[in-house]
Amino acid sequence: MRDSGSFKVVRDPIWNNISLDPTAVRILDTAAFQRLRYIRQLGFAHLVYPGATHTRFNHALGVYHLATTALRFLRQRGGVPPEVWEGEDLIPFAALLHDIGHYAFSHALEELEPGQIPGDHEAASAHFFSSPELEEALETLGPGAAEKIYGLIRGTYRVPLAGLVRGSLDLDKMEYLKRDARFCGVPYGEVDVDRLLQGLVLLEDPEGGGWEIGVHEKAVASLESLLFSKYQMFRNVYWHHGVRAATALYKRIVEESLRWGLICPDELLGPTDEELLVEIGKRAAATDRPEVRRIAERWLPALRNRRLPKRVLELSGADAQALALPYWLGVGGERRRRAEDALARALGAEEGEVVVDYPAKGTMFDLHLLLKRRSGRVERLGPAGVPGVMDLPRVAEELYRSARVLRVFCFQGVQGGPAVLEALMEVVRTEGVGELPLDGGVRRNQKREERP
């Protein structure tokens, strides 16, 4: 980091020089923000893609940079009433702080059953916003600035520029796709960010809904490229079987730690990646229960040494849907845990040693933004796209289904094959199928889109 008077300049491999204003520098110097240096952006993807050791710290700086760039382009374009710029001075800092609440290994713990964690990472941000150090860093922005920034992150402070922080075309997506692809060494995230930023416009909703961030028709091809890059990254990186195996093991370690009282949900707020694993290991090693000691003696060493759970069953999204598996296999909870333990017994493994994994991302092609046509007309770009202008969303269901894979992982030596599917179907029949098919249930119960 190179000092430049009251500003600082950070050299970044993606965006070159990132200039930080004095408020941003004060935010960076807080313990809450420095913690992000030790939270990996992609959780356990580095076990498959060794270069993927970049952090939430790097990513947050990049989103801040894109926010200042986008605001500059929008100001140069002009042509909007003064009131549209409400909250403009807070947007870069909301971009910088949007991931301040992340748990260890980023999104993995947000897949746990509701109640096992204090909330998603955006809700968890409140824990860090209440720190005196961060409050002091934000003081120069004026009274109520911290609350408004938190509202931008949560989506409760609704101003025209809020879509830069949270929305269908927020800057976070542009940043993480490009950074993740670079550090994983894959070509899927090469999005034309410059064209997208230059294509951003402030538009008035023709149906009287006020002003908001939209996109000009000239940049639609770049937006379509972003959506397809997102699909490719989920299919090849975020949901890679090795990444999901490590994530399944980590989630089970934390689940068992919560179940046996080694930790409480509030203790998940704050620890970095290694801090959480070390603390769980110390507490698990100090107990006499074999169900708990396996965390310290077998599961944690397996995670650290990349002895990951093995796939004993893998079904494509289409195959899973054809079997009409119940929705609760995809949404977690006590019912799925009972089924996993029953499946473990059927396969000759201990309870807790089998995990059914079927990740969901129903908002992969989520679109809800205004589009300015070349004719000057403004219309809403929604999930169906616009015929002849943007058609990718029309095939969203098929792409989503092709990206998803249902897997059964076993932490002990169990042979895969048809017997596993037979055992799973028998467990499903015993537990009951439920009212919804698995795919429909997951889509209806989906959370707001979470970033990888």
Helices and strands as residue ranges (DSSP letters): E 2-4, E 7-12, E 16-20, H 22-28, H 31-34, G 35-38, G 45-47, H 56-77, G 82-85, G 88-90, H 91-97, G 108-111, H 121-129, H 132-137, G 139-141, H 145-154, G 160-164, H 171-184, H 193-199, E 200-204, E 211-216, G 217-219, H 220-233, I 234-238, H 241-259, G 265-268, H 273-285, H 290-294, I 295-299, H 300-304, E 310-316, H 317-322, H 328-331, H 334-346, E 354-357, E 369-372, E 378-381, G 392-395, H 396-403, E 405-410, H 418-431, H 438-444
